């Protein structure tokens, strides 16, 4: 939670904030995520506007996961940019419009909760399919061997059991009658 009281609800006033916070749980996707509790560096600008507080900033964090092709460990860094308007939540405000404004972020007693916006921004900034190398060959589909470790890896072509009986009739080209 960030305190916005210093802005004083004066449109045009602003404040720069640099802060390091621990990463919340489940910040990422199944194969790549920010480890829980690891540092997330926030560089924010809070601006008071007529409706509330506009938050613009970036979040930078380390990532850990696995390559989707070969399952090797992947470490990287993500920088997610975001911008969100937090609307003032006045006590005298009528709640009739809440059904229409479910997606509106609200200030709670001049405090704003950045976690949902941070979560959305980081998840959207992650690569859909993380790779250990751009040209990772992956794993062998037959035996699971890592193809980057053995580039000449291969298997004999499987014999279709329906044709196995005909394999005995096959002759070498040198054995052909003249």
Secondary structure as the mmCIF struct_conf table of DSSP 4:
data_model
#
loop_
_struct_conf.conf_type_id
_struct_conf.id
_struct_conf.beg_label_comp_id
_struct_conf.beg_label_asym_id
_struct_conf.beg_label_seq_id
_struct_conf.end_label_comp_id
_struct_conf.end_label_asym_id
_struct_conf.end_label_seq_id
STRN STRN1 UNK A 2 UNK A 3
HELX_RH_3T_P HELX_RH_3T_P1 UNK A 5 UNK A 7
TURN_TY1_P TURN_TY1_P1 UNK A 8 UNK A 9
TURN_TY1_P TURN_TY1_P2 UNK A 11 UNK A 12
STRN STRN2 UNK A 14 UNK A 22
HELX_LH_PP_P HELX_LH_PP_P1 UNK A 23 UNK A 24
TURN_TY1_P TURN_TY1_P3 UNK A 25 UNK A 26
STRN STRN3 UNK A 27 UNK A 28
BEND BEND1 UNK A 30 UNK A 31
STRN STRN4 UNK A 32 UNK A 34
HELX_LH_PP_P HELX_LH_PP_P2 UNK A 35 UNK A 35
TURN_TY1_P TURN_TY1_P4 UNK A 36 UNK A 37
STRN STRN5 UNK A 39 UNK A 48
BEND BEND2 UNK A 50 UNK A 51
STRN STRN6 UNK A 52 UNK A 66
TURN_TY1_P TURN_TY1_P5 UNK A 68 UNK A 70
STRN STRN7 UNK A 73 UNK A 87
HELX_LH_PP_P HELX_LH_PP_P3 UNK A 88 UNK A 88
TURN_TY1_P TURN_TY1_P6 UNK A 91 UNK A 92
HELX_RH_3T_P HELX_RH_3T_P2 UNK A 96 UNK A 99
TURN_TY1_P TURN_TY1_P7 UNK A 100 UNK A 103
STRN STRN8 UNK A 105 UNK A 106
STRN STRN9 UNK A 108 UNK A 108
TURN_TY1_P TURN_TY1_P8 UNK A 109 UNK A 110
STRN STRN10 UNK A 111 UNK A 112
HELX_RH_AL_P HELX_RH_AL_P1 UNK A 115 UNK A 125
BEND BEND3 UNK A 126 UNK A 126
BEND BEND4 UNK A 128 UNK A 129
BEND BEND5 UNK A 132 UNK A 133
TURN_TY1_P TURN_TY1_P9 UNK A 134 UNK A 135
STRN STRN11 UNK A 139 UNK A 139
TURN_TY1_P TURN_TY1_P10 UNK A 141 UNK A 143
STRN STRN12 UNK A 146 UNK A 146
TURN_TY1_P TURN_TY1_P11 UNK A 147 UNK A 149
TURN_TY1_P TURN_TY1_P12 UNK A 151 UNK A 152
HELX_LH_PP_P HELX_LH_PP_P4 UNK A 156 UNK A 160
TURN_TY1_P TURN_TY1_P13 UNK A 161 UNK A 163
HELX_RH_AL_P HELX_RH_AL_P2 UNK A 164 UNK A 167
TURN_TY1_P TURN_TY1_P14 UNK A 168 UNK A 169
HELX_RH_3T_P HELX_RH_3T_P3 UNK A 173 UNK A 175
BEND BEND6 UNK A 176 UNK A 176
#
